[in-house]
């Protein structure tokens, strides 16, 4: 049944334990529960699950998302929700709607590297926002925007993953969140808050979203079911003012298609309403926490001295390398020892940063993570 | 379980038999068969059905589509296929890739009205191509393109639904197909052939596609499972040169998402492989043919004399109105009598055409179509 042409994006490299992929472990995908949700959706909604859907997304899912956000981040209104075909599609739509070719879109640095291509495809220039060791620096950002505008540039958007971010696993501190939202208000900037990892929290509670701090002004939030349920569904959402939701719903292709992923959206509504989401999320959170702990513990036991961070959520460890061991060199040695990762430069739009590497603990099993970290330790010791 | 907010695009208007909607009849959507296909896909592919997919679409569906096209239109190669989230999404991607803001995109006239908004969203100018009573006129088109280019305009694309087209149900005659492809070759124009209705054929065989006549040059073909299976799936395809398929697969958001609708695509592969597609298509073709025949027969029995066409496929009847009865006036009277339709002007980008109306026979049951046509007959008789 396996066909000649690829089914998946993932490319298996025999002998290599690859910490580079931000993909879920196969055992943590809800195959049985999703089949049950599809049956439930077709049972509950019948033909309505298969025909042209409401443009902003079917009511039951918009209402479930709003209700779920009330339990994780202080609430949301269904009329603020637009159902998308994933967070990357959400970013495409927001950029196409709020920016014009030639505009500057600022991005956190480091940040989700595949956002760069999404933004470039819209014809905008992508520039790293001002950051320091604590992450995005709101005051420096304020000056950066002013300087760009003095040079005649339009700067409508800033993209950031402030909570358990990719690639760092860090969250922007609360005081900077408040300052950032205030700067956005003052500077007439829209923050695109990629909140993909909010539910993937292992220690304590996730910080308040920028959306919540902004009271629905100056922030557009995007979310995804790719990490919490399954990436193949292509299902995510935008939370924004009802005015922007209306503009998105009137896009030609959204109107023509009756929403962008109607059947999957109603299936997700059934998956949520049955309690399967809560149950699955609890299970995968437990498993990803075990994987994180295994990777961190093994890294800390390595002979080579590392400053290992402790991400409280997400899928990634952003590892500072020991002095004198640039990521590009470590990668070569690591591959010789059967382990791989993403060098830090990948996550900077200007390509700078040879001091960090991103290790993903989502795709490998705990025993593989332990072995991968040990191989990395050997590679680090051998790298000149 | 029915929530307060809308689930569907369709708006029910009690007392009105609405021939305006190009939506499928609820009984003709494969609710049970789709649930079975989802179970089969999750059984066959397991977790692979839920994770990040191959960017151009999963191999099994690309191979099934190519094989299916071999039975309906002389073949296709899997490497020519890119899986999309519907035909409207396909048009969005093709226009975004092959046209630039400010370009002219020519469209057949009349044509699928929601294509206008899709194209406008890409910042292009949409202009009606030269047509006569036989449809698109290749020789006049040739001159039209030359005239536009003499005025400094870029004209990269022409959009057309040449087979059982929306709204006319007509197909472009074979000689014009060949001439059109020759003009495109000569003028370095890419024809976007919307082949959504090819499988929805009731009499004889569908004409050869422009894609086939062009030998893979000068034509990009787009297709959809919205009419043959279900619109809510958001599943379609692009057939193009492997070079263009590669460009589409490298789009930022396609790469980020692992294709644009992976789980639905593998479910469709299972739906195809099991024979469910063939079985369902045969059933709905039979049913839509009965609906077409009912509508046509009733229209021909009306006291008012009408020049009723005989579409050999598709979902629409493009009805010329008797002289002196403009569509806008007929619509007002029709609504008073509990029947509605789409006026012909909707399908022209310049809004001209008060002489035709589009009647869709897809959404209503045969008895409703009979009643709707009778009400229309009364309205026509009463319209001044």
Interface residues (C-beta under 8 A of the other chain):
Chain A: X1 X3 X4 X5 X6 X7 X8 X9 X10 X23 X24 X26 X27 X29 X30 X31 X32 X34 X35 X38 X39 X42 X44 X45 X46 X47 X48 X49 X50 X51 X52 X53 X54 X55 X58 X59 X60 X62 X63 X78 X79 X85 X86 X88 X89 X91 X92 X96 X101 X114 X115 X116 X117 X118 X119 X120 X121 X230 X231 X232 X233 X234 X251 X252 X253 X255 X256 X257 X258 X259 X260 X261 X262 X263 X264 X266
Chain B: X1 X3 X4 X5 X6 X7 X8 X9 X10 X23 X24 X26 X27 X29 X30 X31 X32 X34 X35 X38 X39 X42 X44 X45 X46 X47 X48 X49 X50 X51 X52 X53 X54 X55 X58 X59 X60 X62 X63 X78 X79 X85 X86 X88 X89 X91 X92 X96 X101 X114 X115 X116 X117 X118 X119 X120 X121 X230 X231 X232 X233 X234 X251 X252 X253 X255 X256 X257 X258 X259 X260 X261 X262 X263 X264 X266
